[in-house]
Amino acid sequence: MLRVGFIGWRGMVGSVLMERMREENDFNGFEPVFFTTSNIGGKGPETGMDIPSLKDAYNMELLFDFDIIVTCQGSDHTKSVYPELQNMGWNGFWIDSSSALRMDDESIIVLDPVNRSVIDEGLRSGIKTFVGGNCTVSLMLMALNGLFKNKCIEWLSSMTYQAASGAGANNMKELVAQMIAISDVTREKMNDLASTAIEIDALVTGQLQSLAFPVSQFGAPLAASLIPWIDRLMDSGQTREEWKGYAETNKILNLEKPVPVDGLCVRIGAMRSHSQAFTIKLTRDIPLNELTDMIQGGNEWVRIVPNEREATLKELTPAAVNGTLQVPVGRLRKLMMGPEYLTAFSVGDQLLWGAAEPLRRVLNIIIEYLS
């Protein structure tokens, strides 16, 4: 029986992965063993079967015995363990949520509703390293796969509105702490029917600019504000998050002729669903109804939201999408610049299609391939 080791299963992405695997009854047909960096000998997660106590995630001899290793532990652990396993001659499959190996020549960024053929060809050619992609890139490709499949995109600008979850669990907690701090300072005025919005705004502004306001994770207020900077600066003037749009899109799709992808990445006060506004230069003038049909046919999770106020407010927001696999696409229309220009808006759960779900699915693909 195949042996599958899981590392980093208690973190945010790992927890969502475990939840999805339980929901889909994925813990069948292989022997799961769980590893830890801090609780050796402890109890593992519920899987519906008996599992051994937690093993040391840095024990190379133990890890060497596994056919597949699935890790959500992060780049530092991957950079420490993966090269050593390779040097030892390990020949198993490595499935990773971190960015450490994404751009390696011998890795495939996995998003099977979009690049299943690339994954299958990689398996046939002996590729053993499969990596989850950047969350915004994966969600963009889920939304626009139909246009890419039909070779309709000449270039693409994505303006992202990214949730706190993309920065990590502590950042999500800090966002809530910021909300609480704002609530605390405005509570008295909010309960006073005679208070004005200007008075309340002054209190909010004072709190946002206070040295006591909690910003240790984000470095700036996010609640009642936004942060137009994610990740580090690149030589191009992009942040690394913006650079990933081009680099990862073209690697995932394995395009012979790269499609330019660029834009600005902004952190907003959503909890776990990323939103994106697209400006798309089409390869030709295509009627809007045909474009809509292409997008809808991109995969079974895409859902077209009519370009109407009521439907947009109900279906095309982070609040509506959180915790679901749906990828709604709306605000579709041609732009004034010309008939070859299209705009669209999409939302998707950062922890599902943006992180855990592609890992869950590629694990099943590899198990099926090996059976």
Contacts in CASP RR format, 6 or more apart in sequence:
PFRMAT RR
TARGET T0000
AUTHOR 0000-0000-0000
METHOD contacts of the structure
MODEL  1
MLRVGFIGWRGMVGSVLMERMREENDFNGFEPVFFTTSNIGGKGPETGMD
IPSLKDAYNMELLFDFDIIVTCQGSDHTKSVYPELQNMGWNGFWIDSSSA
LRMDDESIIVLDPVNRSVIDEGLRSGIKTFVGGNCTVSLMLMALNGLFKN
KCIEWLSSMTYQAASGAGANNMKELVAQMIAISDVTREKMNDLASTAIEI
DALVTGQLQSLAFPVSQFGAPLAASLIPWIDRLMDSGQTREEWKGYAETN
KILNLEKPVPVDGLCVRIGAMRSHSQAFTIKLTRDIPLNELTDMIQGGNE
WVRIVPNEREATLKELTPAAVNGTLQVPVGRLRKLMMGPEYLTAFSVGDQ
LLWGAAEPLRRVLNIIIEYLS
1 29 0 8 1.000
1 30 0 8 1.000
1 31 0 8 1.000
2 29 0 8 1.000
2 30 0 8 1.000
2 31 0 8 1.000
2 67 0 8 1.000
2 68 0 8 1.000
2 367 0 8 1.000
2 370 0 8 1.000
3 30 0 8 1.000
3 31 0 8 1.000
3 33 0 8 1.000
3 65 0 8 1.000
3 66 0 8 1.000
3 67 0 8 1.000
3 68 0 8 1.000
4 30 0 8 1.000
4 31 0 8 1.000
4 32 0 8 1.000
4 33 0 8 1.000
4 66 0 8 1.000
4 67 0 8 1.000
4 68 0 8 1.000
4 69 0 8 1.000
4 70 0 8 1.000
4 363 0 8 1.000
4 367 0 8 1.000
5 32 0 8 1.000
5 33 0 8 1.000
5 34 0 8 1.000
5 35 0 8 1.000
5 63 0 8 1.000
5 66 0 8 1.000
5 68 0 8 1.000
5 69 0 8 1.000
5 70 0 8 1.000
6 32 0 8 1.000
6 33 0 8 1.000
6 34 0 8 1.000
6 35 0 8 1.000
6 69 0 8 1.000
6 70 0 8 1.000
6 71 0 8 1.000
7 35 0 8 1.000
7 36 0 8 1.000
7 37 0 8 1.000
7 57 0 8 1.000
7 69 0 8 1.000
7 70 0 8 1.000
7 71 0 8 1.000
7 72 0 8 1.000
7 73 0 8 1.000
7 77 0 8 1.000
8 14 0 8 1.000
8 35 0 8 1.000
8 36 0 8 1.000
8 37 0 8 1.000
8 57 0 8 1.000
8 71 0 8 1.000
8 72 0 8 1.000
8 73 0 8 1.000
8 74 0 8 1.000
8 77 0 8 1.000
9 15 0 8 1.000
9 17 0 8 1.000
9 18 0 8 1.000
9 34 0 8 1.000
9 44 0 8 1.000
9 45 0 8 1.000
9 72 0 8 1.000
10 36 0 8 1.000
10 45 0 8 1.000
11 72 0 8 1.000
11 169 0 8 1.000
12 165 0 8 1.000
12 168 0 8 1.000
12 169 0 8 1.000
12 172 0 8 1.000
12 351 0 8 1.000
13 72 0 8 1.000
13 97 0 8 1.000
13 351 0 8 1.000
13 355 0 8 1.000
13 356 0 8 1.000
14 72 0 8 1.000
14 97 0 8 1.000
14 356 0 8 1.000
16 351 0 8 1.000
16 352 0 8 1.000
16 355 0 8 1.000
16 356 0 8 1.000
17 70 0 8 1.000
17 72 0 8 1.000
17 97 0 8 1.000
17 356 0 8 1.000
17 359 0 8 1.000
17 360 0 8 1.000
18 45 0 8 1.000
18 47 0 8 1.000
20 26 0 8 1.000
20 352 0 8 1.000
20 356 0 8 1.000
20 357 0 8 1.000
20 360 0 8 1.000
21 27 0 8 1.000
21 47 0 8 1.000
21 360 0 8 1.000
22 46 0 8 1.000
22 47 0 8 1.000
22 48 0 8 1.000
24 360 0 8 1.000
26 360 0 8 1.000
26 363 0 8 1.000
26 364 0 8 1.000
27 47 0 8 1.000
27 48 0 8 1.000
27 49 0 8 1.000
29 367 0 8 1.000
30 67 0 8 1.000
30 68 0 8 1.000
30 367 0 8 1.000
32 47 0 8 1.000
32 49 0 8 1.000
32 51 0 8 1.000
33 51 0 8 1.000
33 52 0 8 1.000
33 55 0 8 1.000
33 66 0 8 1.000
34 44 0 8 1.000
34 45 0 8 1.000
34 51 0 8 1.000
34 54 0 8 1.000
34 55 0 8 1.000
35 54 0 8 1.000
35 55 0 8 1.000
35 56 0 8 1.000
35 57 0 8 1.000
35 59 0 8 1.000
35 62 0 8 1.000
35 63 0 8 1.000
36 42 0 8 1.000
36 54 0 8 1.000
36 55 0 8 1.000
36 56 0 8 1.000
36 57 0 8 1.000
37 57 0 8 1.000
37 58 0 8 1.000
37 73 0 8 1.000
37 77 0 8 1.000
39 54 0 8 1.000
40 53 0 8 1.000
40 54 0 8 1.000
40 55 0 8 1.000
40 56 0 8 1.000
41 53 0 8 1.000
41 54 0 8 1.000
41 55 0 8 1.000
42 53 0 8 1.000
42 54 0 8 1.000
43 53 0 8 1.000
43 54 0 8 1.000
44 51 0 8 1.000
44 53 0 8 1.000
44 54 0 8 1.000
55 62 0 8 1.000
56 62 0 8 1.000
57 63 0 8 1.000
57 73 0 8 1.000
57 77 0 8 1.000
57 81 0 8 1.000
58 80 0 8 1.000
58 81 0 8 1.000
60 81 0 8 1.000
60 84 0 8 1.000
60 85 0 8 1.000
60 88 0 8 1.000
63 69 0 8 1.000
63 81 0 8 1.000
63 85 0 8 1.000
63 90 0 8 1.000
64 85 0 8 1.000
64 88 0 8 1.000
64 90 0 8 1.000
66 92 0 8 1.000
67 92 0 8 1.000
67 93 0 8 1.000
67 370 0 8 1.000
68 92 0 8 1.000
68 93 0 8 1.000
68 94 0 8 1.000
68 95 0 8 1.000
68 363 0 8 1.000
68 366 0 8 1.000
68 367 0 8 1.000
69 92 0 8 1.000
69 93 0 8 1.000
69 94 0 8 1.000
69 95 0 8 1.000
70 95 0 8 1.000
70 96 0 8 1.000
70 359 0 8 1.000
70 363 0 8 1.000
71 77 0 8 1.000
71 78 0 8 1.000
71 94 0 8 1.000
71 95 0 8 1.000
71 96 0 8 1.000
71 97 0 8 1.000
71 98 0 8 1.000
72 97 0 8 1.000
72 98 0 8 1.000
72 356 0 8 1.000
72 359 0 8 1.000
73 98 0 8 1.000
74 96 0 8 1.000
74 97 0 8 1.000
74 98 0 8 1.000
74 100 0 8 1.000
75 98 0 8 1.000
75 99 0 8 1.000
75 100 0 8 1.000
77 98 0 8 1.000
78 96 0 8 1.000
78 98 0 8 1.000
78 100 0 8 1.000
78 101 0 8 1.000
79 100 0 8 1.000
82 94 0 8 1.000
82 96 0 8 1.000
82 100 0 8 1.000
82 101 0 8 1.000
85 94 0 8 1.000
91 128 0 8 1.000
92 128 0 8 1.000
93 128 0 8 1.000
93 129 0 8 1.000
93 130 0 8 1.000
93 366 0 8 1.000
94 101 0 8 1.000
94 128 0 8 1.000
94 129 0 8 1.000
94 130 0 8 1.000
95 110 0 8 1.000
95 130 0 8 1.000
95 131 0 8 1.000
95 359 0 8 1.000
95 362 0 8 1.000
95 363 0 8 1.000
95 366 0 8 1.000
96 129 0 8 1.000
96 130 0 8 1.000
96 131 0 8 1.000
96 132 0 8 1.000
97 131 0 8 1.000
97 132 0 8 1.000
97 355 0 8 1.000
97 356 0 8 1.000
97 359 0 8 1.000
98 131 0 8 1.000
99 131 0 8 1.000
99 133 0 8 1.000
99 134 0 8 1.000
101 107 0 8 1.000
101 129 0 8 1.000
101 131 0 8 1.000
102 109 0 8 1.000
102 131 0 8 1.000
102 132 0 8 1.000
102 133 0 8 1.000
102 134 0 8 1.000
102 248 0 8 1.000
102 251 0 8 1.000
103 247 0 8 1.000
103 248 0 8 1.000
103 251 0 8 1.000
104 129 0 8 1.000
106 127 0 8 1.000
106 128 0 8 1.000
106 129 0 8 1.000
107 127 0 8 1.000
107 129 0 8 1.000
107 130 0 8 1.000
107 131 0 8 1.000
108 115 0 8 1.000
108 118 0 8 1.000
108 119 0 8 1.000
108 122 0 8 1.000
108 127 0 8 1.000
108 129 0 8 1.000
108 130 0 8 1.000
108 131 0 8 1.000
109 115 0 8 1.000
109 131 0 8 1.000
109 132 0 8 1.000
109 133 0 8 1.000
109 248 0 8 1.000
109 251 0 8 1.000
109 252 0 8 1.000
110 119 0 8 1.000
110 130 0 8 1.000
110 131 0 8 1.000
110 132 0 8 1.000
110 133 0 8 1.000
110 358 0 8 1.000
110 359 0 8 1.000
110 361 0 8 1.000
110 362 0 8 1.000
111 132 0 8 1.000
111 133 0 8 1.000
111 138 0 8 1.000
111 141 0 8 1.000
111 142 0 8 1.000
111 252 0 8 1.000
111 353 0 8 1.000
111 358 0 8 1.000
112 119 0 8 1.000
112 358 0 8 1.000
112 361 0 8 1.000
112 362 0 8 1.000
112 365 0 8 1.000
113 142 0 8 1.000
113 145 0 8 1.000
113 298 0 8 1.000
113 299 0 8 1.000
113 300 0 8 1.000
113 301 0 8 1.000
114 141 0 8 1.000
114 142 0 8 1.000
114 145 0 8 1.000
114 148 0 8 1.000
114 252 0 8 1.000
114 253 0 8 1.000
114 299 0 8 1.000
115 252 0 8 1.000
115 253 0 8 1.000
115 254 0 8 1.000
116 365 0 8 1.000
118 252 0 8 1.000
118 253 0 8 1.000
118 254 0 8 1.000
119 130 0 8 1.000
119 362 0 8 1.000
119 365 0 8 1.000
120 365 0 8 1.000
123 365 0 8 1.000
123 366 0 8 1.000
123 369 0 8 1.000
130 362 0 8 1.000
130 366 0 8 1.000
132 138 0 8 1.000
132 355 0 8 1.000
132 358 0 8 1.000
132 359 0 8 1.000
133 248 0 8 1.000
133 252 0 8 1.000
133 354 0 8 1.000
133 358 0 8 1.000
134 241 0 8 1.000
134 244 0 8 1.000
134 245 0 8 1.000
134 248 0 8 1.000
135 162 0 8 1.000
135 166 0 8 1.000
135 274 0 8 1.000
135 350 0 8 1.000
135 354 0 8 1.000
135 355 0 8 1.000
136 158 0 8 1.000
136 160 0 8 1.000
136 162 0 8 1.000
136 241 0 8 1.000
136 244 0 8 1.000
136 245 0 8 1.000
136 265 0 8 1.000
136 274 0 8 1.000
136 276 0 8 1.000
136 354 0 8 1.000
137 244 0 8 1.000
137 245 0 8 1.000
137 248 0 8 1.000
137 249 0 8 1.000
137 252 0 8 1.000
138 252 0 8 1.000
138 353 0 8 1.000
138 354 0 8 1.000
138 358 0 8 1.000
139 274 0 8 1.000
139 276 0 8 1.000
139 327 0 8 1.000
139 346 0 8 1.000
139 348 0 8 1.000
139 350 0 8 1.000
139 353 0 8 1.000
139 354 0 8 1.000
140 158 0 8 1.000
140 245 0 8 1.000
140 249 0 8 1.000
140 276 0 8 1.000
140 278 0 8 1.000
140 346 0 8 1.000
141 148 0 8 1.000
141 249 0 8 1.000
141 252 0 8 1.000
141 253 0 8 1.000
142 299 0 8 1.000
142 301 0 8 1.000
142 302 0 8 1.000
142 327 0 8 1.000
142 348 0 8 1.000
142 353 0 8 1.000
143 276 0 8 1.000
143 278 0 8 1.000
143 295 0 8 1.000
143 302 0 8 1.000
143 327 0 8 1.000
143 329 0 8 1.000
143 344 0 8 1.000
143 346 0 8 1.000
143 348 0 8 1.000
144 153 0 8 1.000
144 156 0 8 1.000
144 278 0 8 1.000
144 280 0 8 1.000
144 295 0 8 1.000
144 329 0 8 1.000
144 344 0 8 1.000
144 346 0 8 1.000
145 298 0 8 1.000
145 299 0 8 1.000
145 302 0 8 1.000
146 152 0 8 1.000
146 294 0 8 1.000
146 295 0 8 1.000
146 297 0 8 1.000
146 298 0 8 1.000
146 299 0 8 1.000
147 153 0 8 1.000
147 280 0 8 1.000
147 291 0 8 1.000
147 294 0 8 1.000
147 295 0 8 1.000
148 253 0 8 1.000
148 259 0 8 1.000
149 294 0 8 1.000
149 298 0 8 1.000
150 294 0 8 1.000
151 283 0 8 1.000
152 282 0 8 1.000
152 283 0 8 1.000
152 284 0 8 1.000
152 286 0 8 1.000
152 291 0 8 1.000
152 294 0 8 1.000
153 259 0 8 1.000
153 280 0 8 1.000
153 281 0 8 1.000
153 282 0 8 1.000
153 283 0 8 1.000
154 259 0 8 1.000
154 281 0 8 1.000
154 282 0 8 1.000
154 283 0 8 1.000
154 340 0 8 1.000
155 259 0 8 1.000
155 260 0 8 1.000
155 261 0 8 1.000
155 262 0 8 1.000
155 280 0 8 1.000
155 281 0 8 1.000
156 259 0 8 1.000
156 260 0 8 1.000
156 261 0 8 1.000
156 262 0 8 1.000
156 278 0 8 1.000
156 279 0 8 1.000
156 280 0 8 1.000
156 281 0 8 1.000
157 261 0 8 1.000
157 262 0 8 1.000
157 263 0 8 1.000
157 278 0 8 1.000
157 279 0 8 1.000
157 280 0 8 1.000
158 245 0 8 1.000
158 261 0 8 1.000
158 262 0 8 1.000
158 263 0 8 1.000
158 276 0 8 1.000
158 277 0 8 1.000
158 278 0 8 1.000
159 263 0 8 1.000
159 264 0 8 1.000
159 266 0 8 1.000
159 276 0 8 1.000
159 277 0 8 1.000
159 278 0 8 1.000
159 279 0 8 1.000
160 241 0 8 1.000
160 263 0 8 1.000
160 264 0 8 1.000
160 265 0 8 1.000
160 266 0 8 1.000
160 274 0 8 1.000
160 275 0 8 1.000
160 276 0 8 1.000
161 266 0 8 1.000
161 268 0 8 1.000
161 270 0 8 1.000
161 274 0 8 1.000
161 275 0 8 1.000
161 276 0 8 1.000
161 277 0 8 1.000
162 230 0 8 1.000
162 241 0 8 1.000
162 265 0 8 1.000
162 266 0 8 1.000
162 267 0 8 1.000
162 268 0 8 1.000
162 270 0 8 1.000
162 274 0 8 1.000
162 275 0 8 1.000
162 350 0 8 1.000
163 267 0 8 1.000
163 268 0 8 1.000
163 269 0 8 1.000
163 270 0 8 1.000
163 271 0 8 1.000
163 272 0 8 1.000
163 273 0 8 1.000
163 274 0 8 1.000
163 318 0 8 1.000
163 350 0 8 1.000
164 171 0 8 1.000
164 172 0 8 1.000
164 174 0 8 1.000
164 175 0 8 1.000
164 222 0 8 1.000
164 267 0 8 1.000
164 269 0 8 1.000
164 270 0 8 1.000
164 271 0 8 1.000
164 272 0 8 1.000
165 171 0 8 1.000
165 172 0 8 1.000
165 271 0 8 1.000
165 272 0 8 1.000
165 350 0 8 1.000
165 351 0 8 1.000
166 272 0 8 1.000
166 274 0 8 1.000
166 350 0 8 1.000
167 217 0 8 1.000
167 218 0 8 1.000
167 230 0 8 1.000
167 267 0 8 1.000
170 217 0 8 1.000
171 217 0 8 1.000
171 218 0 8 1.000
172 271 0 8 1.000
172 272 0 8 1.000
173 217 0 8 1.000
174 214 0 8 1.000
174 215 0 8 1.000
174 216 0 8 1.000
174 217 0 8 1.000
174 218 0 8 1.000
174 222 0 8 1.000
175 218 0 8 1.000
175 222 0 8 1.000
175 223 0 8 1.000
175 269 0 8 1.000
175 271 0 8 1.000
177 214 0 8 1.000
178 213 0 8 1.000
178 214 0 8 1.000
178 215 0 8 1.000
178 221 0 8 1.000
178 222 0 8 1.000
178 223 0 8 1.000
178 224 0 8 1.000
179 223 0 8 1.000
181 207 0 8 1.000
181 213 0 8 1.000
181 214 0 8 1.000
181 223 0 8 1.000
182 204 0 8 1.000
182 207 0 8 1.000
182 208 0 8 1.000
182 223 0 8 1.000
182 224 0 8 1.000
185 203 0 8 1.000
185 204 0 8 1.000
185 206 0 8 1.000
185 207 0 8 1.000
186 200 0 8 1.000
186 203 0 8 1.000
186 204 0 8 1.000
186 207 0 8 1.000
189 195 0 8 1.000
189 199 0 8 1.000
189 200 0 8 1.000
189 203 0 8 1.000
190 200 0 8 1.000
204 224 0 8 1.000
207 213 0 8 1.000
208 221 0 8 1.000
208 224 0 8 1.000
208 225 0 8 1.000
213 221 0 8 1.000
215 221 0 8 1.000
218 227 0 8 1.000
218 267 0 8 1.000
219 227 0 8 1.000
220 227 0 8 1.000
222 267 0 8 1.000
222 268 0 8 1.000
222 269 0 8 1.000
223 269 0 8 1.000
226 266 0 8 1.000
226 267 0 8 1.000
226 268 0 8 1.000
226 269 0 8 1.000
227 266 0 8 1.000
227 267 0 8 1.000
228 264 0 8 1.000
228 266 0 8 1.000
228 267 0 8 1.000
229 239 0 8 1.000
229 265 0 8 1.000
229 267 0 8 1.000
230 239 0 8 1.000
230 241 0 8 1.000
230 242 0 8 1.000
230 265 0 8 1.000
230 266 0 8 1.000
230 267 0 8 1.000
231 239 0 8 1.000
231 240 0 8 1.000
231 241 0 8 1.000
231 265 0 8 1.000
232 239 0 8 1.000
232 240 0 8 1.000
233 239 0 8 1.000
233 240 0 8 1.000
234 240 0 8 1.000
234 242 0 8 1.000
234 243 0 8 1.000
236 243 0 8 1.000
238 262 0 8 1.000
238 263 0 8 1.000
239 265 0 8 1.000
241 265 0 8 1.000
242 262 0 8 1.000
242 263 0 8 1.000
242 264 0 8 1.000
242 265 0 8 1.000
245 261 0 8 1.000
245 262 0 8 1.000
246 258 0 8 1.000
246 260 0 8 1.000
246 261 0 8 1.000
246 262 0 8 1.000
249 259 0 8 1.000
249 261 0 8 1.000
250 258 0 8 1.000
250 259 0 8 1.000
250 261 0 8 1.000
253 259 0 8 1.000
268 275 0 8 1.000
270 318 0 8 1.000
271 318 0 8 1.000
271 322 0 8 1.000
272 318 0 8 1.000
272 322 0 8 1.000
272 323 0 8 1.000
272 349 0 8 1.000
272 350 0 8 1.000
272 351 0 8 1.000
273 318 0 8 1.000
273 319 0 8 1.000
273 321 0 8 1.000
273 322 0 8 1.000
273 323 0 8 1.000
273 347 0 8 1.000
273 348 0 8 1.000
273 349 0 8 1.000
273 350 0 8 1.000
274 318 0 8 1.000
274 347 0 8 1.000
274 348 0 8 1.000
274 350 0 8 1.000
274 354 0 8 1.000
275 317 0 8 1.000
275 318 0 8 1.000
275 345 0 8 1.000
275 346 0 8 1.000
275 347 0 8 1.000
275 348 0 8 1.000
276 345 0 8 1.000
276 346 0 8 1.000
276 347 0 8 1.000
277 331 0 8 1.000
277 343 0 8 1.000
277 344 0 8 1.000
277 345 0 8 1.000
278 342 0 8 1.000
278 343 0 8 1.000
278 344 0 8 1.000
278 345 0 8 1.000
278 346 0 8 1.000
279 335 0 8 1.000
279 341 0 8 1.000
279 342 0 8 1.000
279 343 0 8 1.000
280 341 0 8 1.000
280 342 0 8 1.000
280 343 0 8 1.000
280 344 0 8 1.000
281 340 0 8 1.000
281 341 0 8 1.000
282 291 0 8 1.000
282 340 0 8 1.000
282 341 0 8 1.000
282 342 0 8 1.000
283 340 0 8 1.000
284 340 0 8 1.000
285 339 0 8 1.000
285 340 0 8 1.000
288 332 0 8 1.000
288 333 0 8 1.000
288 334 0 8 1.000
288 342 0 8 1.000
291 332 0 8 1.000
291 342 0 8 1.000
292 304 0 8 1.000
292 332 0 8 1.000
295 302 0 8 1.000
295 304 0 8 1.000
295 329 0 8 1.000
295 332 0 8 1.000
295 344 0 8 1.000
296 302 0 8 1.000
296 303 0 8 1.000
296 304 0 8 1.000
299 327 0 8 1.000
301 325 0 8 1.000
301 326 0 8 1.000
301 327 0 8 1.000
301 353 0 8 1.000
302 327 0 8 1.000
302 328 0 8 1.000
302 329 0 8 1.000
303 315 0 8 1.000
303 326 0 8 1.000
303 327 0 8 1.000
303 328 0 8 1.000
303 329 0 8 1.000
304 328 0 8 1.000
304 329 0 8 1.000
304 330 0 8 1.000
304 332 0 8 1.000
305 311 0 8 1.000
305 312 0 8 1.000
305 315 0 8 1.000
305 316 0 8 1.000
305 328 0 8 1.000
305 329 0 8 1.000
305 330 0 8 1.000
305 331 0 8 1.000
306 312 0 8 1.000
306 330 0 8 1.000
307 330 0 8 1.000
307 331 0 8 1.000
307 332 0 8 1.000
307 333 0 8 1.000
312 330 0 8 1.000
312 331 0 8 1.000
314 320 0 8 1.000
315 328 0 8 1.000
316 328 0 8 1.000
316 330 0 8 1.000
316 331 0 8 1.000
316 345 0 8 1.000
316 347 0 8 1.000
317 347 0 8 1.000
318 347 0 8 1.000
318 348 0 8 1.000
320 328 0 8 1.000
320 347 0 8 1.000
321 327 0 8 1.000
321 328 0 8 1.000
321 347 0 8 1.000
321 348 0 8 1.000
321 349 0 8 1.000
322 349 0 8 1.000
323 349 0 8 1.000
323 351 0 8 1.000
323 352 0 8 1.000
324 349 0 8 1.000
324 352 0 8 1.000
325 349 0 8 1.000
325 352 0 8 1.000
325 353 0 8 1.000
325 357 0 8 1.000
326 348 0 8 1.000
327 346 0 8 1.000
327 347 0 8 1.000
327 348 0 8 1.000
327 353 0 8 1.000
328 346 0 8 1.000
328 347 0 8 1.000
328 348 0 8 1.000
329 344 0 8 1.000
329 345 0 8 1.000
329 346 0 8 1.000
330 344 0 8 1.000
330 345 0 8 1.000
330 346 0 8 1.000
331 343 0 8 1.000
331 344 0 8 1.000
331 345 0 8 1.000
332 342 0 8 1.000
332 343 0 8 1.000
332 344 0 8 1.000
333 342 0 8 1.000
333 343 0 8 1.000
334 341 0 8 1.000
334 342 0 8 1.000
334 343 0 8 1.000
335 341 0 8 1.000
335 342 0 8 1.000
335 343 0 8 1.000
348 354 0 8 1.000
END
